Amino acid sequence: MPSDQARMLEAARAEPLWPKPPAWATALGAVGAAVLLAYPLLITSTFAQHTMILIFLYAVMAQSWNVIAGLSGQISLGHAMFFGIGAYTVGVLDTKFGITPWIGIVVGMLLAALAAVAVGIPTLRLKGHYFAIATLLIGSSVQIIFARWDWVGAASGLFLPLKRGSPWLDFQFHTSKVPYYYLSLAVAVLAFLVVWRLRRSRLGFRLQALRDDADAAASLGIAVARHKVLAFMISGAMMAAAGSFYTQYVLVLDPERVFSIDISIIVVLMTVVGGSGTLWGPALGAALLVPLSEYSRIWFGSTGRTIDLMIYGALIVAICMWRPSGLLSLFAERIRRRAASP
Amino acid sequence: MSLILDVKNLTKRFGGVVANNDISFDVKAGEILGIIGPNGAGKSTLFDLITNFQTPDSGHVFFQGREITGLRPDRISKLGIARTFQKLKPFSDLTVTENVMVGALARTPHMPEARNAALEALAFVDLLEKRNHFARELSTGQRKRLELARGLAMEPRLILMDEVTGGVDQRTIPGLVELVLELKRRGTTIVTIEHNMQVMMRISDRILALYAGRRIAFGPPQEVSNDPAVVDAYLGGTPDAA
């Protein structure tokens, strides 16, 4: 019996710390990467490129929400607040002080992290639904504040000055969407890497532990409230990066749009549809819902706006009924199970 | 032997009910202290007060000579006190190994090291073959052992175990008893809540008996089991304070 145990322990130690993805997944990943890299060279329709750029940006936003809600279990319903902070930071720094958006993005992420601390410290120590309610209300308040704030253009917002210098320095590309395509792809890959790294780190383990049971986490030395705030900071900073990038893409911002509750809701939908707490779920959700919204707008004209919402609603109902853990669980559960069988 | 835990006059009220009424006891380093008492005697509340998951209304707790009353639960556990919960609290969406790694990560930031420590703790509680299952897939008995392994992976000086043999398959009890004794041999101090009197009498160095929130006996097993207040409490009489 003891030798059996010893043998099993030996075998367990020999297993890789992180299960290797199956060969088909690696192959699929390689093909996917090649397709994404070649896409704007092969498909020159600006609308098709635009759709991809939005998918990448929404993947970043969904991944951001995934950090606070999927990994840490804290439902934020005011995530647009961070998107808007990112947007306004590049906008204000550029229009008022002529500071390059490259610096603006970093400043926006820092400010969003600060805002996450300010909002998180009083609200994240609460158990239950208070955090969701608080973020919902704070998100709306921030929108109203910016809509009344004359210095930042109040309700009409800011128009970023068109620049004729170096496009890469100015982060403005007037003739082609291809640079935006690759930049947004890079941001999406970065966001993906953040979550990939988190899930394999002590911090990520602790967040998932407190998500599943806060008391048990505390009994194992985890400072629960502080870790939630930390997750909220990371999440907020990621969201702000997407807001900054979006602003450089459209070169205009107003409170109605960048602090919109639609943004707060859509990141929830995408993450939940794809698979909350998973690595690929948010990207999958973005890849499904963005084209749905963009193409329904084309096919159904001005009424498309409502039709995509109706499809979203039907999709959510279907997911709740048949796949409450998200579409990705169709595959992920199977992969993990295969790794689990001895 | 030196004292590792010293509990003085802990009291906790819930409305009109006094869950713990002026409870004092101590634990010597390296011993097994058993806590007995009928349902509702205040055993689990006592664990909650020591680890500050519930704040005592009055009284003091000292761990290795240092007062820990009112410290945050995570701070207390970091000082070297692990605990299990009567109502089990697995990290359901993590695998068994990942659950235990969370415990090991309290003392090392390195993932491979935490993983190996987790596997060792799982081997110790004989749960190694379930290592890649999700915690939610385990039976109650397995979950109890998981919770034990999770706490042990922190390498605590003191572990508070809440009914490890309660509600598990009778055939696994000898194994669990052996496990607790082995833990003691390795130098871990143990405070354990049990309903099973036979087990308790065999493994405990001393026993603390509670009834209706009060301490009715405290001492070596023979002494406690012959104590009239304890006999009364278990046979259903009205206890006199010891």
Interface residues (C-beta under 8 A of the other chain):
Chain A: Q5 M8 L9 A12 R13 L17 R200 S201 R202 F205 R206 Q208 A209 R211 D212 D213 D215 A216 A217 A218 S219 L220 G221 I222 A223 V224 G277 A339 A340 P342
Chain B: T51 F53 R72 P73 D74 R75 S77 K78 A82 R83 F85 K89 P90 F91 S92 D93 L94 T95 E98 N99 M101 V102 G103 L105 A106 P109 M111 P112 A114 R115 N116 L119 E120 L122 A123 D126 L128 E129 R131 N132 H133 E147 R150 G151 M154
